[in-house]
Amino acid sequence: MAKPKVVVWRPMYDQIGHALFEEGGVELVVVDSTDAQAVMAELPDAKAIWVRTPERITADMMDAAPELIVISTSGFGTDNVDIPAATERGILVVNNLGFGRKPVSEHTIMLLLAVMNRLTWGDRATRDGSGWDARTNVSFRELEGSTIGIVGLGYIGSELARKLVSGFRCRVLGYDPYINPRIPPTAGVQMVEHLDDLLRQVSVLCLCAELTEETQEMISRRELALLAKDAVVVNTARGRILDLDALADALDAGHIFGAGIDTTYPEPLPDTHPIFAQDNVIFTPHTAGLTSETATEQTRFSVSQILSVLKGDPPTFPVNPEAWKSGRSRKPS
């Protein structure tokens, strides 16, 4: 009997996953390219595909994969998979919930502290010797006791809130229309019903929401203007949630104190974008969840979930379980 074929689009975060797939008795093909056509060439006999952001699985790609059973994202986000198209074709989509909780919350706090204390300026000014004369004319901020607004109180947002409340004695306001009601009291969050009410009260805004049609560019010019002068903005969620053109203008006008940006749209951002001219913006290249510990843990789970699905077993984290309930279901019998 032929081994089931699994396509991995871009290498897994921990390449132990490649070995685990082969140990699991599959034929593994790794496509380390941004070229969708190169992936499509491998799909006609593929049973599963694992895809790493920002590469995107489209309906056309699914049509090139008549034997495809399951599509796995690399982490929690599913915005790079056409889920309605997968459901229509009976293809199950799975993701990996909860693994970014620790590293992304830590990374968010790192960016907050770095922006508020102008870390990149301090590094440059120490290296060139200019810092000692200039430091008393530079504005620094304290995180402790701040009023923080968190948009999106899932695994990451709730963990961030816990750290800010217990570690920095912050007052945390949350906005999430789909919040699990058990989360706010355990995370120490005061929920608000309307986003505008949160924006008017906070000195720091942290974006931890999933990218959906509702959240796309949910923070733009009007929303930034509602923030208090000298507010700090951090985005460790998805780039399209925050309008970077509007943020660049707000920074240039002196309304926003600074920003920490782990995700942009597109990725990478063109080097001509005006936000790169702003001194008090600290960027990281979508690395918030890429600690070695989480990479290994998440990779192992991804492999085990895909192998289970290929056997016809129910996955731990199905995104579209209805795909296996339709007449077009590709669930292994």
C-alpha positions in Angstrom: 0.0 0.0 0.0 1.4 3.4 -1.0 2.2 5.8 1.8 -0.1 8.8 2.1 1.6 12.0 0.8 1.9 15.1 3.0 3.0 18.4 1.6 4.7 20.9 3.9 4.6 24.4 2.3 7.8 26.1 3.7 9.8 24.2 6.3 8.2 23.6 9.7 9.3 25.8 12.6 11.1 22.9 14.1 12.4 20.5 11.5 11.9 17.6 13.9 8.4 17.7 12.4 9.8 16.4 9.1 11.3 13.4 10.8 8.2 12.8 12.8 6.1 12.7 9.6 8.4 10.2 8.0 8.4 8.1 11.2 4.6 8.2 11.0 4.7 6.4 7.7 4.0 9.1 5.2 5.7 10.3 2.0 6.8 13.8 2.9 7.4 16.6 0.4 8.7 20.0 1.6 8.3 22.9 -0.8 10.5 25.7 0.4 9.3 28.4 -2.1 6.7 31.2 -2.2 5.7 29.9 -5.6 2.1 28.5 -5.4 2.6 26.7 -8.8 5.4 24.7 -7.3 3.1 23.6 -4.5 0.2 22.8 -6.9 2.5 20.5 -8.8 2.7 18.3 -5.7 -1.0 18.3 -4.9 -2.7 15.9 -7.3 -1.9 12.9 -5.0 -1.5 14.7 -1.7 -3.6 13.7 1.3 -2.6 16.6 3.6 -0.9 20.0 3.4 0.6 22.0 6.2 1.0 25.7 5.4 3.0 28.4 7.1 1.9 32.0 7.1 1.9 34.1 5.0 1.5 31.5 2.2 -2.1 31.0 1.3 -4.2 28.0 0.3 -6.8 29.0 -2.3 -9.8 27.3 -3.9 -7.7 26.8 -7.1 -5.1 24.9 -5.1 -7.7 22.7 -3.6 -9.1 21.9 -7.0 -5.6 20.7 -7.9 -5.8 18.3 -5.0 -8.7 15.8 -5.5 -7.4 13.5 -2.8 -6.8 16.2 -0.2 -8.2 15.3 3.2 -6.9 17.9 5.6 -5.2 21.4 5.5 -3.3 22.4 8.6 -2.2 25.9 9.5 1.1 26.4 11.2 -0.4 28.1 14.3 -3.7 29.5 15.4 -4.5 31.9 12.6 -6.6 30.6 9.7 -6.8 33.7 7.5 -4.4 32.2 5.0 -6.8 29.3 4.1 -10.0 29.7 2.1 -12.2 27.9 4.7 -15.5 28.2 2.8 -13.9 26.6 -0.3 -12.5 23.8 1.9 -15.8 23.1 3.5 -17.6 23.1 0.2 -15.1 20.4 -1.0 -15.4 18.3 2.2 -11.8 19.1 3.2 -11.1 19.5 6.9 -9.1 22.5 8.1 -7.3 22.2 11.5 -5.3 24.7 13.5 -3.2 24.7 16.6 -4.8 26.6 19.5 -3.1 27.9 22.5 0.6 27.4 21.6 1.3 31.1 21.2 0.0 32.0 24.6 3.3 32.3 26.5 5.7 33.6 23.8 3.4 36.2 22.2 2.3 37.6 25.5 5.9 37.9 26.6 6.8 39.4 23.3 4.0 42.0 23.6 5.3 43.1 27.0 8.9 43.2 25.6 7.7 45.6 22.8 5.7 47.7 25.3 8.8 48.1 27.6 11.1 48.7 24.6 8.9 51.4 23.1 8.1 53.2 26.5 11.8 53.2 27.4 13.0 54.0 23.8 15.3 51.0 23.8 16.5 51.3 20.2 17.3 55.0 20.7 19.3 54.0 23.8 21.2 51.4 22.0 22.2 53.7 19.2 23.0 56.6 21.5 25.2 54.5 23.6 27.1 53.2 20.7 27.8 56.6 19.1 28.3 58.3 22.5 25.5 60.9 22.0 23.2 59.5 24.7 24.7 61.1 27.7 24.1 64.7 26.5 20.7 63.9 25.0 19.1 61.6 27.6 17.6 64.3 29.8 15.7 65.6 26.7 14.2 62.3 25.8 10.8 61.2 27.2 10.7 57.8 28.9 7.5 56.1 30.3 6.7 53.5 33.0 4.4 50.5 32.3 3.5 49.8 35.9 0.1 51.1 36.9 -0.9 52.0 33.3 -4.4 51.5 31.9 -4.1 49.0 29.2 -6.6 48.2 26.5 -6.5 44.7 25.0 -8.5 43.9 21.8 -9.1 40.2 21.6 -9.2 38.1 24.8 -8.5 34.6 23.6 -5.5 32.5 24.7 -3.0 35.2 24.0 -5.0 38.3 25.1 -6.1 36.7 28.4 -2.5 35.6 29.2 -1.2 39.1 28.4 -3.8 40.5 30.8 -2.8 38.2 33.6 0.8 39.2 33.2 0.1 42.9 33.1 -2.3 42.7 36.1 -0.1 40.5 38.3 3.3 41.6 37.2 2.8 45.3 36.6 -0.3 46.1 38.6 -2.0 47.5 35.5 -5.7 48.2 35.0 -6.7 46.2 32.0 -9.8 46.9 29.9 -10.8 44.4 27.3 -12.9 44.4 24.1 -14.0 41.1 22.6 -17.7 40.6 21.4 -17.0 36.8 21.4 -15.4 36.5 24.8 -15.7 33.3 26.9 -17.5 34.7 30.0 -15.2 32.7 32.3 -12.1 34.6 31.1 -12.5 38.2 32.4 -12.6 37.3 36.2 -9.7 34.9 36.0 -7.6 37.3 33.9 -8.4 40.4 35.9 -10.0 42.2 33.0 -12.8 44.7 33.0 -14.7 44.2 29.8 -16.3 47.1 27.8 -19.1 46.7 25.4 -17.9 49.2 22.7 -14.4 49.6 21.3 -14.7 53.4 21.4 -15.2 53.3 25.1 -12.0 51.3 25.5 -10.0 53.6 23.3 -11.0 56.7 25.2 -9.8 55.3 28.5 -6.4 53.7 27.8 -2.8 54.9 27.5 -1.7 51.6 25.9 -3.5 49.6 23.2 -2.6 46.0 22.5 -4.0 44.1 19.6 -4.4 40.4 20.1 -7.5 39.7 17.9 -7.9 37.1 15.2 -8.1 38.6 11.6 -11.6 38.4 10.3 -13.8 40.6 8.1 -14.9 42.4 11.3 -11.3 43.1 12.5 -9.7 44.1 9.2 -8.4 47.6 9.7 -10.5 48.0 12.8 -7.9 50.4 14.2 -7.5 53.2 11.6 -7.5 57.0 11.7 -10.8 57.5 13.6 -9.9 54.9 16.3 -6.3 56.2 16.7 -7.7 59.8 17.2 -9.8 58.5 20.1 -6.7 57.4 22.0 -5.2 59.8 24.5 -2.2 61.9 23.3 1.0 60.0 23.8 -0.7 56.6 23.8 1.3 53.5 22.8 0.1 50.9 20.3 1.4 47.3 20.0 0.3 44.8 17.4 1.3 41.2 17.8 -1.8 39.8 16.1 -2.2 40.3 12.3 -1.0 43.1 10.2 -4.3 44.0 8.5 -6.0 44.7 11.9 -4.0 48.0 12.1 -3.9 50.7 9.4 -0.2 51.5 9.3 -0.7 54.5 7.0 -3.0 56.0 9.7 -0.5 55.0 12.4 2.4 56.7 10.6 0.4 59.9 10.3 -0.6 59.8 14.0 3.0 59.3 15.0 4.1 62.1 12.7 1.5 64.4 14.2 2.8 63.6 17.7 -0.5 62.1 18.8 0.9 58.6 19.4 4.0 58.2 21.6 5.3 55.1 19.9 4.4 51.7 18.6 5.6 48.1 18.6 4.9 46.2 15.5 5.4 42.4 15.0 3.0 42.0 12.1 2.5 44.1 9.0 0.5 44.0 5.8 2.0 43.0 3.5 4.9 41.0 4.9 7.5 42.2 4.5 6.5 45.9 4.4 8.0 47.9 1.5 11.0 49.8 2.7 9.5 53.0 1.4 6.6 52.9 3.8 6.5 56.2 5.8 6.2 54.4 9.1 9.9 53.5 8.8 10.7 57.2 9.2 9.3 57.2 12.7 12.1 56.8 15.4 9.9 55.4 18.2 8.5 52.4 16.3 10.1 49.1 17.1 9.6 46.3 14.6 10.1 42.5 14.8 9.5 40.3 11.7 6.5 38.3 12.9 8.6 36.4 15.4 6.5 36.8 18.6 5.5 33.1 18.6 8.8 31.6 17.4 10.5 30.7 20.6 12.4 27.4 20.4 10.2 25.9 23.1 6.9 26.8 21.4 8.2 25.9 17.9 9.0 22.3 19.1 5.8 21.9 21.0 3.6 23.3 18.2 5.4 21.3 15.5 5.0 18.0 17.4 1.3 18.7 17.9 0.8 19.7 14.2 2.2 16.4 13.1 0.2 14.3 15.5 -3.0 16.0 14.6 -2.5 15.5 10.8 -1.6 11.9 11.3 -4.7 11.3 13.4 -6.9 13.0 10.7 -5.4 10.8 8.0 -6.6 7.8 10.0 -10.1 9.2 10.1 -9.9 10.1 13.8 -11.5 13.4 15.0 -8.9 16.2 15.4 -8.4 18.2 18.6 -8.9 21.5 16.9 -11.2 21.3 13.8 -11.9 24.7 12.2 -14.7 23.6 10.0 -16.1 20.3 11.4 -19.1 20.6 9.1 -16.9 19.6 6.2 -17.0 16.0 7.5 -20.8 16.1 7.9 -21.6 16.9 4.3 -22.2 14.6 1.4 -18.8 15.7 0.0 -16.9 14.7 3.1 -13.4 13.3 2.4 -13.2 11.8 5.9 -11.2 8.5 5.6 -13.5 5.5 6.1 
